[in-house]
Amino acid sequence: MKAFTTFLTISVFVAATLVAGCASTAPLPGSTAFTGEVWTWDEQENTVTLRQAGRDIRVNVTPDQLIGLQLHSTKTIMGTLAPPKALPVVMVEGPSTVLPRGPADEMQLTGTVAIVDPAGKLVVNTPQGAIQIWRATDGMTFTQGSNVRVHVRVQPMDVMMVQPGPTGVISAPPPIPISPSASPRTEPGDYAIVMGRVVAVDPAGAITIESARGPVTVRVPTASRYKVNDTVEVRTSVHPA
């Protein structure tokens, strides 16, 4: 009788676990399907931002739908419409400058050109995942299907207020020279520099940065080093493989 009671207890526990598991994946009440380009997501609030025809929508989802999300992939998710939420913006009043913070992250990637955007963007599929970068004006021409080698250098930056000097003249700290490893145009290729705000961080190893021409997405060795609203400088160079 004791053995039977133990078996019954275990059975009830297993059944309860299965029910709990099913409940965690049940869709939210009133859920509908939303399809769009994955722009960013928030694991704290369980929301996904999709881009649809040039506009962004936020969707409340269940936590299981955040697993395996990939930036800029087209995805259909089940959820409810969430109110829009602007990204935090740091306002700097008065003259300011930017200074490097810590060492830069550098990666060498090889891959295939998947998309050549007439507006000047390249999408390259690499073993680590897709990256989206801007081509330089009048840069080297690449065609879809080309095998390329991409060098990515990401430098975290600090926005610093410029302090007036004793005579009232505003003085900025002297610029820090770029290391020889980052010297531009040492070999034929397409070189571009973007400085902007981080708008999304993918724990799998990618960050998305805003720019005047639109967002770019690059791979980094340690994504946890970055957070949304950080300022970074991204230098990319694309070379025939």
Salt bridges, closest charged atoms under 4 A:
GLU37 OE2 - HIS72 ND1 2.85
GLU45 OE1 - ARG58 NH2 2.98
GLU45 OE2 - LYS85 NZ 2.75
ASP56 OD1 - ARG51 NE 2.71
ASP105 OD2 - ARG225 NH1 3.18
GLU106 OE1 - HIS151 NE2 2.68
GLU106 OE2 - ARG153 NE 3.65
ASP158 OD1 - ARG101 NH1 2.91
GLU187 OE1 - ARG149 NH2 3.05
GLU187 OE1 - HIS239 ND1 3.92
ASP190 OD1 - ARG135 NE 3.95
GLU210 OE2 - ARG197 NE 3.06
ASP230 OD1 - LYS227 NZ 3.15
GLU233 OE1 - ARG235 NE 3.09
